[in-house]
Amino acid sequence: MKITPVQKTLVGIRNITSNHKAAAFAQNTVCAIAVETTLKALGRPTFIYYDKNANGRSKKYAATKELLYQSFCLGLYLSFINPVKNAVYKGFSKRLAAKDPENKRKIDLFDAEQNKIKNAPKEQRKGLQKNFNHLLQTNKDLHFGKGVRELSSIGSTVFILALCAPILSQIILHPVMDLIFKNDKKNKQTPNTQAPTAIAQDAPQKTLANA
C-alpha cells in the first residue's frame, strides 16, 4: 500500500499529539502562557502594520508599541514566574496543610515525587518523569498536589501579567517609545510653530491692500 504525503503528515501529527511530552507541555500553564504571549508578540504587530485601512504613522506607532509591550510581558513573565510560582505554592500548601492532615499527606506525597525527579541524576530523570506522569493518571492522591501547583501557576500568571506588567510598562515603555518616535514628534510640531509667523507676515500686506 502506497502512503501519500498527506497520510505521512497525519501520522506525524498523531505521533506528536499522542506523545506524553507534548501532552505535559500543553497542560503546563507556564508553557501555554509563554507560547501564547510569543504568538501575540509576533501576530498582533504584524496584523496592525499590514492593515491597509489604518493611517501610516498611526499603525507604525501602534505596531511598535504592541511589539514592545508583548515582548516586555514575555520577558517579565519568564524571568519571574518560577520564583513567584514557588512562593505562592508554598503559601497555598502551608495553608491547606494546616486545615486538614489529609491535605498535608497528599501535598507531601506530590512534593516527594517532584523532589525525587529533581535530585536524580540527569540520565534517570527521563524515566522518573515518565513514571510520574503514569502515577498522575492512576494515583488520585497526587491530583491534589498537582491541582495546588497549577492553581499557583495561574495565580502567579495573573499577578505578573494582569497587575505588574501594565504598571511597569507605563514606567519603562513610554520613555522608549518617546526615543523611537522622537523625530516624528519634532516633524509634527514644526509646521505648527511656523504657522503663526506666516500669518503675521501676511497681515501687513492685507492691511496695505485695504488702504
HELIX and SHEET records of a PDB file:
HELIX    1   1 PRO A    5  SER A   18  1                                  14    
HELIX    2   2 HIS A   20  GLN A   27  1                                   8    
HELIX    3   3 THR A   29  TYR A   49  1                                  21    
HELIX    4   4 GLY A   56  LYS A   99  1                                  44    
HELIX    5   5 PRO A  101  ASN A  119  1                                  19    
HELIX    6   6 LYS A  122  THR A  138  1                                  17    
HELIX    7   7 ASP A  141  THR A  157  1                                  17    
HELIX    8   8 VAL A  158  CYS A  164  3                                   7    
HELIX    9   9 ALA A  165  ILE A  180  1                                  16    
HELIX   10  10 LYS A  182  ASN A  210  1                                  29    
END                                                                             
